[in-house]
Amino acid sequence: MQPSRPSRPVLLSYDVSQRAVQRRRPLYQEYQSHFGLTPFMVTVIFLRLTVFVPFFLALLTVGSLSDYIGRRPAHPERFWR
């Protein structure tokens, strides 16, 4: 069986998030000079943006969709059998 291809909205959201992440941010150089940040600290700030923003957006959209489509109530007594 062949793996399925991602849908158009998935590809579009991936493309938008990658373009947003890869944009140059001249504001970081201002932060570096104004607050006296080291290059490592600027890298950590950029890493936070590249990792957590797409993850947070996915949680906001896909989490509620998952609840709507597949969430079933669980009975506590099933966990002890």
N, C-alpha and C positions, 0 to 999 in steps of 0.2 A: 504494500500500500504506500502511495506517495504522501509525503507530508503536505498538509494544506497550506495554501498561501495566506498571508495576513490580509485582512480586509482593508479597503481603502481608508476608512477613518483611522485605523491603527497606523497605517503607513503615514498618513497626514500628520497625526499627532506626534509620531516619532520624528518626522522631518522638522516640524515646528520646534520641538524641544531641542533637537540637535542644533538648529540654526540659532536659537536663543542662547544656548550654552556657549557656542563658539564665537559669538560676537565679541569684538574688542570692548573692553570696559576702561575708558580713560579715567573714570572716576576713581579707580583703584590707585592710580598713581597720585591723585590728589590726596586720598586717604593716607597713602604711604608718607607723603611729605608733611601733611598736616599733623598726623598723629604719631609720626616717627615709627611706623611699622617696618619690620624687617621683610625681606622678600619671602621668607618662609610663611610669615603671618598672612601676607597677601595671598599666597598660594592656598592656605587653609581657608580663607574667606571665599576664594573662587571655588574651591572644592565643595564647600558647603552649598553654594549656589547650584553647582552642576549635579550634585547627588540628591539633595533634599527637595528642591523645588519640583522636579518631575515626579519624584516619589509622592510628594504631598498632593500634587494634582491628580495623580493616578488614584490615590486613596479617596479623594473627594468624588471622583467620577465612577470608578469601577467598583468601589465598595458598596455604594447604594445600588448599583445595577446588580451586583452579585446577591445582595439581600433580596431584591425584588424577584430575581429569577430562581434562585436555588435555595434560599434559606428555609429550613423546615424546623418546626419546634422540636426540641430534644427533651425527653423525659429523664429526670435524674435516675430513676430506677434502672434504666438501661445500662448505666455505667458500672453497676455492681454485679452484673450477671456474667 
